[in-house]
Amino acid sequence: MEHTLKVALVAGEASGDILGSGLMQALREQHPHIEFIGVGGPLMEACGLQSFFPMERLAVMGLVEVLGRLRELLRRRKELAAWLLEQQPDVFIGIDAPDFNLDLELKLRQQGIKTVHYVSPSVWAWRQKRVLKIRKACDLMLCLLPFEAQFYEEHQVPVHFVGHPLADSIALDNDPLVARQQLGLTVSAPVVALMPGSRGGEVGRLGELFLHSARLLHQRNPDIQFVLPAANAARKEQLQQLLAAFPELPVSLLEGQSQLALQACDAVLIASGTATLEAMLFKRPMVVAYRLAGLTYHILKRMVKSRHFALPNLLAGETLVPEFIQHAATAENLAAAIEQQLADGSRQTVRFLELHQLMRRDASRQAASAVLQLV
């Protein structure tokens, strides 16, 4: 009879909760006798994890923004580390949240606990010396993207490229007409999805800008329809307040349903982040924009080594997707770029299919197998 494995996992935000729940299910399929402990959200809790504290307390973005929560984050990490050392799990898996998890992994590994980091930080783009810390902290790095694995191999960090769960769950081909009918959209008129981010700060910086861009597009082509998926009820309320200043826009405001919006649209104006990967996997031509807090932007501008910030461009190794950051992200620039993609986005979509096929590897099963092999 197999002995019971004690597996600790810590996820810091919704995307990590999705990855963690998929990994937990795959682990249990391959090794039925598992106890899960750590920090996670509702999906991980539904898989049997009792969260040590609410996952939402870790969900904070940006260099400057973290400062206001730093004391709490440090206290929570110290308490969690002490508890995990008492629990003595067979393996610890930090899911993303590198600024929180890597220090935790280092402390646990020094005490003889095997450690895995699932989802590489953007170490290839900025603060590359972090790879030295990662080498000390992790017994294994699980990468979602192929170029990340190459980076770690070059720096002698044990790594396994697992592919991306979204590439597994999203079909290679999706019919936009079905989605338009579900959303009550006119089937024959063009549809543009507006996706200004899932966090309040992102929507605060990009929401009004995206609506101004939509106004320009609508003025030039009154037939265009817009879909605006909100990540949750709080974001929906935030967007409703912004929409009050744009009564002429034909916008369908949704709560959730981002994938249905992507399936329905002809092109998408989107905030940089994981959502760009979803748009790529739906083969939808996109224009990517981002704005950061001013001080955060000026700090990062000096530190980032990569030529691109949009994930599809990083995957393609070329400027495939138009990207606009900070002061370049104007309504005029974004509207003009979307018009170009509506006219012909085939260069993007052909490449998107190739990238989707590359990343479709049954990621959760691959990650679970790698973890169990390590244990």
N, C-alpha and C positions, 0 to 999 in steps of 0.2 A: 504494500500500500504506500502511495506517495505521501511524503510528509507535507505538512502545511507550510507554505511559504508565507512570510510576512513581507509585504511589499509596501513601501512608503512612497507616496507621490505628492508633489506640491505644484499646483497650477495657479497662475496669478490673474487670469482674465478669461473671458468667454471662449476665445479661440483655444486656450489651453484646456478648458473644461471639455470641449469637443474632442480634442486629441486624447485627453486622459481617459474619457469614457470609452472611446474606441480601443485604446490600448488595454484597458482593464477587461473588456469583453474578450479580446483576443487572448490575453493571458489566461483567463479562466477556461477558455476553450482548450488550450494546450496543457494546462495544469489546473485541474478543477479545485484543488485544495489550496486556496489562497485567501489570506486576510489582507485587506487594504486599509491603510491608515494614512493620515496626512492632511492636506488642505485642498479642497476642490469646490466646484460649484454644483448646481442642481443635477447635472447629467452624471457627474462622478458619484454624487451621493446616491443617485438612483441605481448605480452599479454596486453599491455596498460600502462606499467610503463615508465614514463619519468625520466631518471636517473639524479640525482642531480649532479653527476660528473662521469667520466668514471670508470666503475668497475675495469678496469685493474690497476688502481692506488692502489688498495688494495692487488693485487696478489703478495705477497712476502712471501718466506718461510725461516725458520731457525732463530736461535737466533742472530747470528752474522750478517746475511744478512739484518735483519730488521734495524740495527743501521744506515745504510746509508740513510734510508728513514724515520727515526723516526720523524724528525721535520715536514715533509710533512704530515705524517699519523696523527699526533696529531692535526695539524692545520685543516685538513679536518674533523676530528671527531668533533672538537669544532664547526666548521661552520655548520656541518650537525645537531648536537644536537640543536643548536639555531634555525635552520630552522624548525626542527621537532616540537619543542616546540611552535613555531608560528602556525604550521599547525594543531596541536592537533588531531592526528589520534586516532581512536577508539582502535587500537591495533598496537603495533610494533613487527615485527618478524625479529629477527637477524638470518640469515642463515649461519651457520658455522662461520668462521673468528672470533673465540672467543676473541682474544686479542684486536680486534677492537670493536666487538659488545657488549661484556659484560659490559664494562664501559659505553657505550651508553645506554644499557638497564637499568643499575643502575640509571643513571641520569634521564632518562625518567620516570622510575617507581616512583622515589622519588617525581616527579611532578604529579603523579596521572594517568599516562598512563599505560595501561595494556601491559605487555611484554611477549613475547614467544621467546625461543631460539630453533631453528630447527637444529638438528645435534649436538650431545654432543661432547664437546672437550674430549681429552683423559685423563680426570681427574682421571679415575680409574687406569691409568698407571703411571702418574707422576704429581707432584704438586697437590696432593690430597686436600690440604687445600683450593684450588680454589672452592671446593663445598660450602664453607661458603659464598663466594662472589656470587656464582650462586644462592644460596637460597635467598639472598637479592635482586638480580637483576631480577629474573625471576618469573613471575606468573605461568609459565608452561614450562617444558622441553619436547621437542618432540624428541624421540630417534629412530634411525634406527635399532639398534642392541639390542637383548634381554638382554644380560648381563649388558648393560648400565642401563636399566630400574631398574634392581634389585639393582644396586649401589645407584641410586637416592632414591629409596624407603627406603633403609637403612639409608639414610641421610636426610629424611623428606623433600625432594624436590618434589613438584607436577610434575608428569611425565606421559607421555603416549607413549607406544611403538607402533609405526605406521608401522613397517616393512620398507623395502627398495624399492624405486621405480624401481630400476634395477631388483629386484626379480619379480616384476610385468611385466616388459616389455620383459624380456628374457624368452623364452619358456623353459619348463622343459626338452625338448629333442631337439637337433639340429643336423642336418645331415651334417657331414663334407664334404661329396662328392659334395654336391651342391655348397658349398663355394669354394672348390678347383677348380671346373669347372669355376666359376665366376672369379676367380683370375688367371686362366690359369696355374694351377699347375698340375703336374703329379699325377693322382689319386692314384696310387698304391705305391708311394714312401713316406717315412715318412716326416712330416712337423713340424718344430719347429718355433714358433713365438718368436721374440725378442722384448721386450717392455721395453726400458730403461727409461721411464718417459715422462711426457708431458712438463716439464719446461726445459729451456735452461741449468740451472745449473745441473739438474739431468742427462740430456743427456751428458753434459760435463764430469761428473764423472763416468757414467756407460756405455755410448755408445761404446767406444773403448774396454772396458772390455768385454762387451757382444759379440762384434765381434771377439775378441781373443778366447772367449769360443766357438763361432760358428766355428772358424777355426779348433780348436782341434776336435770338433765333426765331421766336414767334412773330416778331415784327417783320422779319424777312420772309418767313414762310408760315402763314396762319394755320396751315393744316397740321403742323407738328403737334403731337400729343406728348405729355411728359408724365412719367411715373416717378414717384419719390418715396422709396421704402424707408421707414424709420426703424431703427434697431430695436426699440422698445417703446413703452408708453410714454416715458419721460422725454425721449427724443421726438416722439410724435407731437407732444404738446409744444415743445420748443419750435418745431418746424411749422406748426399751425400758426404760432404767433408771427413768424417771419412771413408766412404766406399772406397774412392780412394786408401787407403792403403791395401785393401782386394779384389783385382780384381778377385781372384780365387773363391770367395764365390758365390754360387747360391742364391742370395738374391732378393726377390721382395720387393722393397721399395714402400710403399703406403702413400698416404696423407689421413688422417682419416682412415675410414674402420677398426678400431681396432676390432670391434665385428665380422666382416667378417673374419679377421685374426684368431681370437680366435676360431671361428666355424670351420675353415679349419684345424687347427693344431692338432697334436698328443700330444704335450707338449709345455709349454711356460716358457721361462726365462724372469723374470719380476721384475720391480722395486716395492718396497713396496709402497702401496697406494691404492686408490680406484680401480685401474685397477685389483688388485688381487681379488677383489670381483667379477668383471666381469668375470675373468677367472674361478673362482669358480662356478659361475652361469652357465657358459658354460660347466662345468664338465670336465675341462681340467687339467691334472696333471701339477703341476707347481713347479718351484724352484724360491725362492724370494731372491733378493739381494738389498742392499742399501749402499751407501756411502754418508757421510755428510762432510761439511767443518770440518777440523780437530778440531778447537776450539769448534764448535757446538757439535761435537761428544763427546768430553771429558766432556763438561758441562752436556749433557744429560745422559751420562753413569752413572753419580753420582746421577741423579734425578729419572730415570725411575725405577718403581717398578715391572713392568710386566716381566714375563719370556720370552714372545714372542713379536715380533713386526709385524709379518705377520698377516693380518686380518683373513684369514681362520683359523689360529691356535688359535687366540683369540676367534673366534666363536665356534670352536670345543672344546676348553678347553684342548687341547693336542697338541703335536708336530706332526701335520699331514703333514705339508708342510716343506721341507728343507728350512732353512733361513740362509743367510750369510750376515753379516754386517761388514763394514769397512775393516780391514786387512784380515778377513776370506773370503772376497769376492774376490777370485782369479779365473783366467780362468780355472785352473785345477780343483778346487773344484766345480765350476759351471758346467763344462762340464761333470764331473763324475756323479753329481747329476741328470742332465738331462738324461744321458744314463740310469740311474736306472729307471727313470719315463717312458722312452720310452719302456723299457723292461717290466715293470708292474706298472701301476699307478692306479690299481683298488682300492687300499685302500683309496686313495684320492677321487676318483670319486663316490664311493658308499656313502661316508660321505657327499660329496658336494650336492648330491641330497636331503638328509635329511635336510641339512641346507637351501637349496633353498626353500623347502616346508615350513619350519618354518618362513621364512622371507617374504613369498608371502601373503601380507595382504591388498593390494590396498592402498598403503602408502599415496598417495596424498589425496585421499578421507578421509582417517582416520585423517590425519593432519588437513585438512580443517574443518572437523566436530569438532575436539577438539578446534580449534581456535574459531569457531563460538559459541561453548558452553561457552567458557571463556568470550567472549564478551557479 
